[in-house]
Amino acid sequence: MTATEAPFQVQLEGVSRRYGEHWAVRDLSLDLKRGELFAFLGPNGAGKTTTIKMLCGLLRPTAGTIKVCGHDLATDGLAARANLSYVPDLPFLYEHLTGLEFLELVAQLHGLDPERARDRIATVTRQFELEKFRDQITMRYSHGMRQRTVFAAALLHEPKVLVVDEPTVGLDPRSVRQLKDLLRELVATGTTIFLSSHSLDVVQELADRIGIITGGKLIGCGTIEELRSQASHAGHLEDVFLRLTEDGEGDHAGEGA
């Protein structure tokens, strides 16, 4: 089977990460299929950030393998990362560039030819309603403007996997609604989304499956109904999450970002 025919868009097998004597993530295994929105939840210090950094190739696991669209991040990192985009919780822009110049730079970094770059920039500019401010210096952007520009840049090369960390922080209700609609559209076209968020209402509304990590270990994974069954609780995701993570949360505090 070739990489392009891989049955899962994201595969983590026995992934662990150690800092000195401390294990931030321990024996994490996940398989995410095409067009799935997978939400990754956990209390502060549970190992979410470390997992995201490993998935994006920013941090090497101490043990285990990570594949993106069939490409091993350790041995075929360029091909793996070519299929992936990452939207961090704090949107970063080069503040002395305009929004348009930033998009042009990102297109060049992805190796898009000039004609495709123009087409894709025009598409994402319309999609994220950037026309009114894309020619302004980005240091003047509000948080919402920054978030929209970073999302637009992340989708320029039409990645098959999108990793999103806390996307609703600082957004107004209209922007949150637009974001949810966007994530639905991406999933409908086959994009796999790995979403880390503390906004449990958004997760409950959008996620196909949910993984819960605490103390560096995955303690629950499945649909909301499967997690309710595991927690023996039929309520809201917030109640299910609290019930599943309450045992031992204090014991693991500070064990990983």
Sequence and secondary structure as in RCSB ss.txt:
>XXXX:A:sequence
MTATEAPFQVQLEGVSRRYGEHWAVRDLSLDLKRGELFAFLGPNGAGKTTTIKMLCGLLRPTAGTIKVCGHDLAT
DGLAARANLSYVPDLPFLYEHLTGLEFLELVAQLHGLDPERARDRIATVTRQFELEKFRDQITMRYSHGMRQRTV
FAAALLHEPKVLVVDEPTVGLDPRSVRQLKDLLRELVATGTTIFLSSHSLDVVQELADRIGIITGGKLIGCGTIE
ELRSQASHAGHLEDVFLRLTEDGEGDHAGEGA
>XXXX:A:secstr
  GGG S SEEEEEEEEEETTEEEEEEEEEEE TT EEEEE  TTSSHHHHHHHHTTSS  SEEEEEETTEETTT
SHHHHHHTEEEE SS    TTSBHHHHHHHHHHHTT  HHHHHHHHHHHHHHTT TTTTTSBGGG  HHHHHHHH
HHHHTTT  SEEEEESTTTT  HHHHHHHHHHHHHHHHTT EEEEE S HHHHHHH SEEEEEETTEEEEEE HH
HHHHHHT  S HHHHHHHHHSTTTGGGTTS  
